[in-house]
Amino acid sequence: MDAEGIAVVTGAGRGIGRGVALELARRGFETVATMRDPDAGAALVNEAAPLPGSLRVQRLDVTDPSTVDLPPGLRVLVNNAGVEAEHPAFEDTPLAVWRRMYETNVFGVIEVTRRAIPLLRASGGGVLCNVTSSSILAPVPFYGPYRSSKAAVSAIGESLRAELGPFGIRVLEIMPGPIATDMFENSGRPPEAIQHPDYRPMAERYHAGRQGIEAMITSVEDASRAIVDAILDDDAPLRVGCDPLAVGLLDAWRGQPDEAFLQSMLPAWSDGS
Ligand SMILES: NC(=O)c1ccc[n+]([C@@H]2O[C@H](COP(=O)([O-])OP(=O)(O)OC[C@H]3O[C@@H](n4cnc5c(N)ncnc54)[C@H](OP(=O)(O)O)[C@@H]3O)[C@@H](O)[C@H]2O)c1
C-alpha cells in the first residue's frame, strides 16, 4: 500500500506504539496516536512535527468503548495496546488476573477492530495490524494468561484475514520478540511461581534462561521500522517478526512439525526427568 491516508495506533503513549506512530508519520501517514492519557503525547507531537506526514494525539482507552472514536478515511489500524501481569503457577492464578488481561488484550482489540472495519471498508481497504507476541509459539511456563490472550488475537486475525480479504483489507500479525520497552524490562523479574516450592526449580530455570535473552533485545526504533515495512508490503505474510529473535523463532516454527517444535523447546524448562 502507499503511505497515505489515516493510520491509528492504540497504546501510543510509550513503547512500541509510540515508535510505530512516529514511524508511520515519518513515512507520510496522517497518524492518530491514541493513548489513555493524552498528556503523555505532548513530546511525541513535537518530535513528529518535522516529519513528512502528520501526527495528532487522541484519548482512547481500549477497555472503555465510549472513548473509541475512529476517523473516517481510516486506512491502517495498529492494535498495539497491551498489558502483561504477574506469573504465578497456573493453579495459583486467580480468575481476576485472566479477566484483567483479557479485558485489554482481547476484548479491547475486539471492540476497536469492530469499530474500525466499516471505516476500512469505506476507504476501499487498508491494513489491520495486530501486535501479538512471538511467545505464543513457545510453551513458556507460567505465561498462560498472557500467551493465551495473544493467541486469541492471533486466531481472530486468521478469521478476519478470510472475512476481510474480499474488501481489500489485509490482516497483519506482528509477533515481537524482546523489544526495549517498559513491558520487557518489567518481565525481567523472577516469575511469581518461584514462591511455590513445587514450581520453584522450573521458575528458576525459566528466569535463568530469560537472562540470556537480554543480549538479544531490539530497539523500539528498529522494531517500528520493521512493523511499518510490513504494513506497507502488500506481499507480507500474515505473521511477521519485527526483530531477529522473533524472525528466527517464526522460521523454526514454520520449518518443523508442531510436536517436534514443541519437544525442541520443552527441555529449556524441564529438569530432563
Ligand atoms: N516489548 C516486548 O518485548 C514485547 C514482546 C511481545 C509483545 N509485545 C506486545 O507489544 C505491544 C506493546 O508493548 P510494549 O512493549 O510497548 O509495552 P509497554 O511499554 O508496556 O506499553 C504498553 C502500551 O499499552 C498501553 N495500554 C495498556 N492498557 C491500555 C488500555 N486499556 N488502553 C489503551 N492503551 C493501553 C499503555 O498505555 P499507558 O501508558 O496508559 O499504560 C502503553 O502505551 C503489547 O501488545 C505487547 O503485548 C511486546
The ligand as a MOL file (V3000), in Angstrom:
LIG
                    3D

  0  0  0     0  0            999 V3000
M  V30 BEGIN CTAB
M  V30 COUNTS 48 52 0 0 0
M  V30 BEGIN ATOM
M  V30 1 N 8.2680 -5.3060 24.4740 0
M  V30 2 C 8.2500 -6.5750 24.1660 0
M  V30 3 O 9.2920 -7.2390 24.3190 0
M  V30 4 C 7.0170 -7.2260 23.5940 0
M  V30 5 C 7.1130 -8.5670 23.2090 0
M  V30 6 C 5.9980 -9.2030 22.6790 0
M  V30 7 C 4.8150 -8.4990 22.5190 0
M  V30 8 N 4.7310 -7.1910 22.9050 0 CHG=1
M  V30 9 C 3.4480 -6.5130 22.7000 0
M  V30 10 O 3.6800 -5.2550 22.1000 0
M  V30 11 C 2.6560 -4.3320 22.4760 0
M  V30 12 C 3.3070 -3.0760 23.0100 0
M  V30 13 O 4.0420 -3.4290 24.1580 0
M  V30 14 P 5.2250 -2.5320 24.7610 0
M  V30 15 O 6.3680 -3.4290 24.9490 0
M  V30 16 O 5.3470 -1.2820 24.0220 0 CHG=-1
M  V30 17 O 4.5650 -2.3130 26.2070 0
M  V30 18 P 4.5720 -1.0510 27.1940 0
M  V30 19 O 5.8350 -0.3190 27.0740 0
M  V30 20 O 4.1640 -1.6250 28.4950 0
M  V30 21 O 3.3990 -0.1810 26.5930 0
M  V30 22 C 2.0960 -0.6720 26.5990 0
M  V30 23 C 1.2100 0.3750 25.9920 0
M  V30 24 O -0.1450 -0.1180 26.0010 0
M  V30 25 C -0.9300 0.9020 26.5810 0
M  V30 26 N -2.1440 0.3910 27.1950 0
M  V30 27 C -2.2810 -0.5100 28.1980 0
M  V30 28 N -3.5800 -0.6540 28.5090 0
M  V30 29 C -4.2670 0.1880 27.6940 0
M  V30 30 C -5.6200 0.4950 27.5270 0
M  V30 31 N -6.5810 -0.0550 28.3060 0
M  V30 32 N -5.9860 1.3830 26.5590 0
M  V30 33 C -5.0510 1.9660 25.8000 0
M  V30 34 N -3.7460 1.7480 25.9240 0
M  V30 35 C -3.3580 0.8560 26.8560 0
M  V30 36 C -0.0350 1.5750 27.5960 0
M  V30 37 O -0.5850 2.8180 27.9660 0
M  V30 38 P -0.2970 3.5160 29.4000 0
M  V30 39 O 0.9700 4.3000 29.2160 0
M  V30 40 O -1.5030 4.3360 29.6230 0
M  V30 41 O -0.1420 2.4040 30.4060 0
M  V30 42 C 1.2440 1.6660 26.7830 0
M  V30 43 O 1.2160 2.7470 25.8890 0
M  V30 44 C 1.8100 -5.0530 23.5280 0
M  V30 45 O 0.6240 -5.5330 22.9320 0
M  V30 46 C 2.6990 -6.1900 23.9850 0
M  V30 47 O 1.9660 -7.2800 24.4780 0
M  V30 48 C 5.8030 -6.5440 23.4580 0
M  V30 END ATOM
M  V30 BEGIN BOND
M  V30 1 1 1 2
M  V30 2 2 2 3
M  V30 3 1 2 4
M  V30 4 1 4 5
M  V30 5 2 4 48
M  V30 6 2 5 6
M  V30 7 1 6 7
M  V30 8 2 7 8
M  V30 9 1 8 9
M  V30 10 1 8 48
M  V30 11 1 9 10
M  V30 12 1 9 46
M  V30 13 1 10 11
M  V30 14 1 11 12
M  V30 15 1 11 44
M  V30 16 1 12 13
M  V30 17 1 13 14
M  V30 18 2 14 15
M  V30 19 1 14 16
M  V30 20 1 14 17
M  V30 21 1 17 18
M  V30 22 2 18 19
M  V30 23 1 18 20
M  V30 24 1 18 21
M  V30 25 1 21 22
M  V30 26 1 22 23
M  V30 27 1 23 24
M  V30 28 1 23 42
M  V30 29 1 24 25
M  V30 30 1 25 26
M  V30 31 1 25 36
M  V30 32 1 26 27
M  V30 33 1 26 35
M  V30 34 2 27 28
M  V30 35 1 28 29
M  V30 36 1 29 30
M  V30 37 2 29 35
M  V30 38 1 30 31
M  V30 39 2 30 32
M  V30 40 1 32 33
M  V30 41 2 33 34
M  V30 42 1 34 35
M  V30 43 1 36 37
M  V30 44 1 36 42
M  V30 45 1 37 38
M  V30 46 2 38 39
M  V30 47 1 38 40
M  V30 48 1 38 41
M  V30 49 1 42 43
M  V30 50 1 44 45
M  V30 51 1 44 46
M  V30 52 1 46 47
M  V30 END BOND
M  V30 END CTAB
M  END
